[in-house]
Amino acid sequence: MDGAMCFFGGAAVGAVTMYYFDPDRGRARRAMCEDQMAARGRRAARYLGKSGRDLALRTTGLAHEAVHLARGETPREAVHRRMSFNLMNEQLAPGTRLLIGALGGALFTFGLTQRAPEACVLGTIGAALALPAATGGGAASGFGLRPAARQERRPRRLSGAPAERRGQPAPVM
C-alpha cells in the first residue's frame, strides 16, 4: 500500500512539474497562475477589510447600547434597530461570515485530532458552520432550502400603455 501511494504521489508531482515547466506553454501557465493567485489575494484582503469594518461597527453599536442600558434608558423603537443573528438569511454580513467560518474551521480541525465519536460530531458541526461562510449565503442557501418567501413589490408602470403578458409576442404595427 505504501509503495503504491509513493508511486502515485510521485507521478502526480511529475505531472504538475511537467505541466508548469513545459518549454512551449509553461511560461504562460505560470504567469496565469501567478495572476490568479494575486487576484485571490487582493480579493481576500478586500474581504478581510470589509469584515473588520463590519465587526468594528457592530462592536461600537453594542458598546453604545450597553451604555444606554446601564443608564437605564430604553431606546426609542423608531431609532433603535435590533440586531439579528439569523443563519437562515439569504445573505450574511461580512463580519458574521468571518466569525462563523473561523469557528467552523476551528471545530473541523479540532475534530480531525479527536477519536471516532467526537471527531464525527465536531467535524460535522464545523463543516455545517463553515458551509454558509464559504458560500456567502445563509444556511438556507447552503443546504438547498429556501427561507420564507418575501412578498415582492410590483414595479409601477410609467406609461399608460398596457403591460405585455409573458409568453405572448408584442403586437406588430
ROGU-554046 format. One record per residue (C-alpha): x, y negated, z; residue number from 1; residue in one letter. Coordinates in nm, 2 decimals, decimal comma, always signed. Example, Ala and Ser with C-alpha at 12.3 -4.5 7.8 and 13.67 -1.06 7.14 Angstrom:
2
<px=+1,23 py=+0,45 pz=+0,78 seq=1 type=A>
<px=+1,37 py=+0,11 pz=+0,71 seq=2 type=S>
This chain:
173
<px=+0,00 py=+0,00 pz=+0,00 seq=1 type=M>
<px=+0,28 py=-0,24 pz=+0,09 seq=2 type=D>
<px=+0,46 py=-0,17 pz=-0,24 seq=3 type=G>
<px=+0,15 py=-0,24 pz=-0,44 seq=4 type=A>
<px=+0,09 py=-0,57 pz=-0,26 seq=5 type=M>
<px=+0,45 py=-0,67 pz=-0,32 seq=6 type=C>
<px=+0,42 py=-0,58 pz=-0,69 seq=7 type=F>
<px=+0,10 py=-0,78 pz=-0,74 seq=8 type=F>
<px=+0,23 py=-1,07 pz=-0,54 seq=9 type=G>
<px=+0,55 py=-1,08 pz=-0,74 seq=10 type=G>
<px=+0,35 py=-1,06 pz=-1,07 seq=11 type=A>
<px=+0,13 py=-1,35 pz=-0,96 seq=12 type=A>
<px=+0,43 py=-1,56 pz=-0,87 seq=13 type=V>
<px=+0,59 py=-1,48 pz=-1,20 seq=14 type=G>
<px=+0,28 py=-1,56 pz=-1,40 seq=15 type=A>
<px=+0,24 py=-1,90 pz=-1,23 seq=16 type=V>
<px=+0,61 py=-1,98 pz=-1,28 seq=17 type=T>
<px=+0,59 py=-1,88 pz=-1,65 seq=18 type=M>
<px=+0,27 py=-2,09 pz=-1,69 seq=19 type=Y>
<px=+0,42 py=-2,41 pz=-1,54 seq=20 type=Y>
<px=+0,78 py=-2,38 pz=-1,68 seq=21 type=F>
<px=+0,68 py=-2,29 pz=-2,03 seq=22 type=D>
<px=+0,91 py=-2,47 pz=-2,27 seq=23 type=P>
<px=+0,63 py=-2,58 pz=-2,51 seq=24 type=D>
<px=+0,35 py=-2,69 pz=-2,28 seq=25 type=R>
<px=+0,49 py=-2,67 pz=-1,93 seq=26 type=G>
<px=+0,57 py=-3,04 pz=-1,90 seq=27 type=R>
<px=+0,21 py=-3,14 pz=-1,99 seq=28 type=A>
<px=+0,07 py=-2,88 pz=-1,75 seq=29 type=R>
<px=+0,30 py=-3,01 pz=-1,47 seq=30 type=R>
<px=+0,20 py=-3,37 pz=-1,54 seq=31 type=A>
<px=-0,17 py=-3,28 pz=-1,55 seq=32 type=M>
<px=-0,13 py=-3,10 pz=-1,22 seq=33 type=C>
<px=+0,05 py=-3,40 pz=-1,06 seq=34 type=E>
<px=-0,22 py=-3,64 pz=-1,18 seq=35 type=D>
<px=-0,50 py=-3,42 pz=-1,04 seq=36 type=Q>
<px=-0,32 py=-3,39 pz=-0,70 seq=37 type=M>
<px=-0,26 py=-3,77 pz=-0,69 seq=38 type=A>
<px=-0,62 py=-3,84 pz=-0,77 seq=39 type=A>
<px=-0,74 py=-3,59 pz=-0,50 seq=40 type=R>
<px=-0,50 py=-3,76 pz=-0,25 seq=41 type=G>
<px=-0,64 py=-4,11 pz=-0,34 seq=42 type=R>
<px=-1,00 py=-3,98 pz=-0,31 seq=43 type=R>
<px=-0,92 py=-3,82 pz=+0,03 seq=44 type=A>
<px=-0,76 py=-4,15 pz=+0,15 seq=45 type=A>
<px=-1,07 py=-4,35 pz=+0,04 seq=46 type=R>
<px=-1,30 py=-4,10 pz=+0,22 seq=47 type=Y>
<px=-1,09 py=-4,10 pz=+0,54 seq=48 type=L>
<px=-1,10 py=-4,48 pz=+0,54 seq=49 type=G>
<px=-1,48 py=-4,48 pz=+0,49 seq=50 type=K>
<px=-1,52 py=-4,22 pz=+0,76 seq=51 type=S>
<px=-1,30 py=-4,41 pz=+1,00 seq=52 type=G>
<px=-1,50 py=-4,73 pz=+0,94 seq=53 type=R>
<px=-1,83 py=-4,54 pz=+0,99 seq=54 type=D>
<px=-1,72 py=-4,39 pz=+1,32 seq=55 type=L>
<px=-1,58 py=-4,72 pz=+1,44 seq=56 type=A>
<px=-1,91 py=-4,90 pz=+1,37 seq=57 type=L>
<px=-2,11 py=-4,62 pz=+1,53 seq=58 type=R>
<px=-1,89 py=-4,63 pz=+1,84 seq=59 type=T>
<px=-1,93 py=-5,01 pz=+1,86 seq=60 type=T>
<px=-2,31 py=-4,97 pz=+1,84 seq=61 type=G>
<px=-2,31 py=-4,71 pz=+2,11 seq=62 type=L>
<px=-2,10 py=-4,93 pz=+2,33 seq=63 type=A>
<px=-2,33 py=-5,23 pz=+2,28 seq=64 type=H>
<px=-2,63 py=-5,01 pz=+2,35 seq=65 type=E>
<px=-2,47 py=-4,88 pz=+2,67 seq=66 type=A>
<px=-2,40 py=-5,23 pz=+2,79 seq=67 type=V>
<px=-2,77 py=-5,32 pz=+2,74 seq=68 type=H>
<px=-2,89 py=-5,01 pz=+2,91 seq=69 type=L>
<px=-2,65 py=-5,08 pz=+3,21 seq=70 type=A>
<px=-2,80 py=-5,42 pz=+3,24 seq=71 type=R>
<px=-3,15 py=-5,27 pz=+3,25 seq=72 type=G>
<px=-3,25 py=-5,43 pz=+2,92 seq=73 type=E>
<px=-3,47 py=-5,25 pz=+2,68 seq=74 type=T>
<px=-3,42 py=-5,32 pz=+2,32 seq=75 type=P>
<px=-3,70 py=-5,46 pz=+2,10 seq=76 type=R>
<px=-3,83 py=-5,19 pz=+1,86 seq=77 type=E>
<px=-3,81 py=-5,43 pz=+1,56 seq=78 type=A>
<px=-3,43 py=-5,49 pz=+1,62 seq=79 type=V>
<px=-3,33 py=-5,16 pz=+1,77 seq=80 type=H>
<px=-3,27 py=-4,88 pz=+1,52 seq=81 type=R>
<px=-3,25 py=-4,54 pz=+1,66 seq=82 type=R>
<px=-2,95 py=-4,33 pz=+1,55 seq=83 type=M>
<px=-3,04 py=-3,98 pz=+1,45 seq=84 type=S>
<px=-2,82 py=-3,68 pz=+1,42 seq=85 type=F>
<px=-3,01 py=-3,46 pz=+1,18 seq=86 type=N>
<px=-2,81 py=-3,19 pz=+0,99 seq=87 type=L>
<px=-3,11 py=-3,13 pz=+0,77 seq=88 type=M>
<px=-3,08 py=-3,47 pz=+0,60 seq=89 type=N>
<px=-3,01 py=-3,47 pz=+0,23 seq=90 type=E>
<px=-2,70 py=-3,69 pz=+0,28 seq=91 type=Q>
<px=-2,48 py=-3,71 pz=+0,59 seq=92 type=L>
<px=-2,29 py=-4,02 pz=+0,69 seq=93 type=A>
<px=-1,92 py=-4,00 pz=+0,62 seq=94 type=P>
<px=-1,82 py=-4,01 pz=+0,99 seq=95 type=G>
<px=-2,07 py=-3,73 pz=+1,08 seq=96 type=T>
<px=-1,94 py=-3,53 pz=+0,79 seq=97 type=R>
<px=-1,59 py=-3,56 pz=+0,90 seq=98 type=L>
<px=-1,66 py=-3,46 pz=+1,26 seq=99 type=L>
<px=-1,88 py=-3,17 pz=+1,17 seq=100 type=I>
<px=-1,62 py=-3,05 pz=+0,91 seq=101 type=G>
<px=-1,34 py=-3,07 pz=+1,17 seq=102 type=A>
<px=-1,54 py=-2,89 pz=+1,43 seq=103 type=L>
<px=-1,64 py=-2,62 pz=+1,18 seq=104 type=G>
<px=-1,29 py=-2,58 pz=+1,06 seq=105 type=G>
<px=-1,15 py=-2,55 pz=+1,41 seq=106 type=A>
<px=-1,41 py=-2,29 pz=+1,51 seq=107 type=L>
<px=-1,35 py=-2,09 pz=+1,20 seq=108 type=F>
<px=-0,97 py=-2,10 pz=+1,25 seq=109 type=T>
<px=-1,01 py=-2,01 pz=+1,62 seq=110 type=F>
<px=-1,24 py=-1,72 pz=+1,52 seq=111 type=G>
<px=-0,96 py=-1,58 pz=+1,30 seq=112 type=L>
<px=-0,74 py=-1,54 pz=+1,61 seq=113 type=T>
<px=-1,00 py=-1,35 pz=+1,81 seq=114 type=Q>
<px=-1,10 py=-0,99 pz=+1,82 seq=115 type=R>
<px=-1,40 py=-0,84 pz=+1,63 seq=116 type=A>
<px=-1,73 py=-0,96 pz=+1,80 seq=117 type=P>
<px=-1,61 py=-1,31 pz=+1,90 seq=118 type=E>
<px=-1,44 py=-1,35 pz=+1,56 seq=119 type=A>
<px=-1,75 py=-1,28 pz=+1,37 seq=120 type=C>
<px=-1,97 py=-1,52 pz=+1,57 seq=121 type=V>
<px=-1,71 py=-1,80 pz=+1,58 seq=122 type=L>
<px=-1,63 py=-1,77 pz=+1,22 seq=123 type=G>
<px=-1,99 py=-1,77 pz=+1,11 seq=124 type=T>
<px=-2,07 py=-2,07 pz=+1,32 seq=125 type=I>
<px=-1,76 py=-2,25 pz=+1,20 seq=126 type=G>
<px=-1,85 py=-2,17 pz=+0,83 seq=127 type=A>
<px=-2,21 py=-2,28 pz=+0,88 seq=128 type=A>
<px=-2,09 py=-2,62 pz=+1,03 seq=129 type=L>
<px=-1,82 py=-2,67 pz=+0,76 seq=130 type=A>
<px=-2,06 py=-2,60 pz=+0,47 seq=131 type=L>
<px=-2,27 py=-2,92 pz=+0,50 seq=132 type=P>
<px=-1,94 py=-3,12 pz=+0,55 seq=133 type=A>
<px=-1,79 py=-2,97 pz=+0,24 seq=134 type=A>
<px=-2,09 py=-3,01 pz=+0,01 seq=135 type=T>
<px=-2,17 py=-3,36 pz=+0,13 seq=136 type=G>
<px=-2,54 py=-3,28 pz=+0,18 seq=137 type=G>
<px=-2,71 py=-3,17 pz=+0,49 seq=138 type=G>
<px=-2,76 py=-2,81 pz=+0,58 seq=139 type=A>
<px=-3,08 py=-2,80 pz=+0,38 seq=140 type=A>
<px=-2,89 py=-2,85 pz=+0,05 seq=141 type=S>
<px=-2,61 py=-2,62 pz=+0,16 seq=142 type=G>
<px=-2,84 py=-2,33 pz=+0,22 seq=143 type=F>
<px=-3,07 py=-2,39 pz=-0,07 seq=144 type=G>
<px=-3,36 py=-2,53 pz=+0,15 seq=145 type=L>
<px=-3,54 py=-2,85 pz=+0,08 seq=146 type=R>
<px=-3,62 py=-3,10 pz=+0,36 seq=147 type=P>
<px=-3,97 py=-3,22 pz=+0,40 seq=148 type=A>
<px=-4,07 py=-3,39 pz=+0,07 seq=149 type=A>
<px=-4,09 py=-3,77 pz=+0,08 seq=150 type=R>
<px=-4,37 py=-3,94 pz=-0,09 seq=151 type=Q>
<px=-4,22 py=-4,13 pz=-0,38 seq=152 type=E>
<px=-4,34 py=-4,47 pz=-0,48 seq=153 type=R>
<px=-4,46 py=-4,51 pz=-0,83 seq=154 type=R>
<px=-4,29 py=-4,79 pz=-1,03 seq=155 type=P>
<px=-4,51 py=-5,08 pz=-1,11 seq=156 type=R>
<px=-4,59 py=-5,14 pz=-1,48 seq=157 type=R>
<px=-4,46 py=-5,47 pz=-1,60 seq=158 type=L>
<px=-4,67 py=-5,49 pz=-1,92 seq=159 type=S>
<px=-5,03 py=-5,45 pz=-1,99 seq=160 type=G>
<px=-4,96 py=-5,16 pz=-2,23 seq=161 type=A>
<px=-5,09 py=-4,81 pz=-2,12 seq=162 type=P>
<px=-4,82 py=-4,58 pz=-1,98 seq=163 type=A>
<px=-4,72 py=-4,29 pz=-2,21 seq=164 type=E>
<px=-4,80 py=-3,94 pz=-2,10 seq=165 type=R>
<px=-4,54 py=-3,68 pz=-2,06 seq=166 type=R>
<px=-4,51 py=-3,43 pz=-2,34 seq=167 type=G>
<px=-4,71 py=-3,63 pz=-2,58 seq=168 type=Q>
<px=-4,55 py=-3,83 pz=-2,86 seq=169 type=P>
<px=-4,58 py=-4,21 pz=-2,87 seq=170 type=A>
<px=-4,83 py=-4,34 pz=-3,12 seq=171 type=P>
<px=-4,67 py=-4,44 pz=-3,45 seq=172 type=V>
<px=-4,79 py=-4,77 pz=-3,61 seq=173 type=M>
